[in-house]
Amino acid sequence: MELSSPGGTELPATDATALDRLRRFGGPKLLGEMITLFLVAAPERIAVARTAVAGGDVEGAERALHSLKSSAAQLGAMRMQRLSEQGEQRARTGTLEGLAQLTQELDDEFARVSEWLTHARNEGVA
């Protein structure tokens, strides 16, 4: 999957300013709870997308990826958001081509995001 800006520069995988924004908006307790919820829900959404792809369910894949896209963006998991958006757009066109690989990339990215968010939460950033 191509994850660069229109100008060709590589985009960041995470955005700590998103966590700062959420902490200012709702306080550290709310942000910590949002991170905890994301760490539980994101792998479930990836699994739902994978199952939908395996079963030929274009709409199910689109819904799961849309949901993951939104929550990833909210917490600053920008690479995960972009991967989800690409998958959602493919599914919206009626194709599941490449989405099995994309769900594997999402699994890999979730491992990195999970470490980043857990560190942020444990260090009091969240």
C-alpha positions as CSV (number, residue, x, y, z in Angstrom):
1,M,0.0,0.0,0.0
2,E,1.3,3.4,-0.9
3,L,1.4,5.7,2.1
4,S,2.8,8.9,1.0
5,S,1.5,12.4,0.4
6,P,0.6,13.7,-3.0
7,G,4.0,15.3,-3.1
8,G,5.7,12.0,-2.6
9,T,6.9,12.5,1.0
10,E,6.4,9.8,3.5
11,L,3.6,10.6,6.0
12,P,4.1,10.0,9.7
13,A,2.8,6.8,11.3
14,T,1.5,8.6,14.4
15,D,0.5,12.1,15.5
16,A,1.1,12.9,19.2
17,T,-0.8,16.2,18.8
18,A,-4.0,14.2,18.5
19,L,-3.5,12.8,22.0
20,D,-2.7,16.3,23.3
21,R,-5.9,17.6,21.7
22,L,-8.0,14.9,23.3
23,R,-6.3,15.3,26.7
24,R,-7.1,19.1,26.6
25,F,-10.7,18.4,25.6
26,G,-11.5,15.6,28.0
27,G,-8.7,15.3,30.5
28,P,-6.2,12.5,31.0
29,K,-8.8,10.1,32.5
30,L,-11.0,10.2,29.4
31,L,-8.0,9.9,27.1
32,G,-6.8,6.9,29.0
33,E,-10.2,5.3,28.7
34,M,-10.3,6.1,25.0
35,I,-6.9,4.4,24.5
36,T,-8.0,1.4,26.4
37,L,-11.2,1.1,24.4
38,F,-9.2,1.4,21.1
39,L,-6.7,-1.3,22.2
40,V,-9.7,-3.7,22.6
41,A,-11.8,-2.6,19.7
42,A,-9.2,-2.2,16.9
43,P,-8.1,-5.8,16.7
44,E,-11.8,-6.8,16.8
45,R,-12.5,-4.5,13.8
46,I,-9.5,-5.9,11.9
47,A,-10.8,-9.4,12.6
48,V,-14.3,-8.5,11.4
49,A,-12.8,-7.0,8.2
50,R,-10.7,-10.1,7.7
51,T,-13.7,-12.4,8.1
52,A,-15.8,-10.2,5.8
53,V,-13.1,-10.4,3.1
54,A,-12.8,-14.2,3.5
55,G,-16.5,-14.5,3.2
56,G,-16.8,-12.1,0.2
57,D,-18.8,-9.6,2.2
58,V,-17.8,-6.2,0.6
59,E,-20.2,-4.2,2.8
60,G,-19.1,-5.8,6.0
61,A,-15.4,-5.1,5.1
62,E,-16.3,-1.5,4.3
63,R,-18.1,-1.0,7.6
64,A,-15.4,-2.5,9.7
65,L,-12.7,-0.5,7.9
66,H,-14.7,2.7,8.2
67,S,-15.1,2.3,11.9
68,L,-11.4,1.5,12.3
69,K,-10.4,4.5,10.2
70,S,-12.4,6.9,12.3
71,S,-11.1,5.7,15.7
72,A,-7.5,5.4,14.5
73,A,-7.6,9.0,13.2
74,Q,-9.1,10.3,16.5
75,L,-6.1,8.8,18.5
76,G,-3.4,9.9,16.0
77,A,-2.7,6.4,14.5
78,M,-2.3,8.0,11.1
79,R,-0.8,5.1,9.2
80,M,-3.5,2.8,10.5
81,Q,-6.1,5.4,9.5
82,R,-4.7,5.7,6.0
83,L,-4.6,1.9,5.5
84,S,-8.2,1.6,6.7
85,E,-9.2,4.4,4.4
86,Q,-7.6,2.7,1.4
87,G,-9.3,-0.6,2.2
88,E,-12.7,1.2,2.8
89,Q,-12.4,2.9,-0.6
90,R,-11.6,-0.3,-2.4
91,A,-14.5,-2.1,-0.7
92,R,-16.8,0.9,-1.6
93,T,-16.0,0.2,-5.3
94,G,-17.2,-3.4,-4.9
95,T,-13.8,-5.1,-4.8
96,L,-12.1,-7.1,-2.1
97,E,-8.9,-7.4,-4.2
98,G,-5.8,-6.8,-2.0
99,L,-7.8,-6.5,1.2
100,A,-6.5,-9.8,2.7
101,Q,-3.0,-8.3,2.5
102,L,-4.3,-5.0,3.8
103,T,-5.7,-6.7,6.9
104,Q,-2.3,-8.3,7.6
105,E,-0.7,-4.8,7.3
106,L,-3.3,-3.5,9.7
107,D,-2.4,-6.3,12.2
108,D,1.3,-5.3,11.9
109,E,0.5,-1.6,12.3
110,F,-1.7,-2.3,15.3
111,A,1.2,-3.9,17.0
112,R,3.2,-0.6,16.6
113,V,0.2,1.6,17.5
114,S,-0.6,-0.5,20.6
115,E,3.0,-0.1,21.9
116,W,2.9,3.7,21.2
117,L,-0.5,4.2,22.8
118,T,0.3,2.0,25.8
119,H,3.5,3.9,26.4
120,A,1.6,7.2,26.1
121,R,-1.0,6.0,28.6
122,N,1.6,4.6,31.0
123,E,3.8,7.7,30.9
124,G,0.9,9.9,31.8
125,V,0.7,11.5,28.4
126,A,-2.7,10.0,28.2
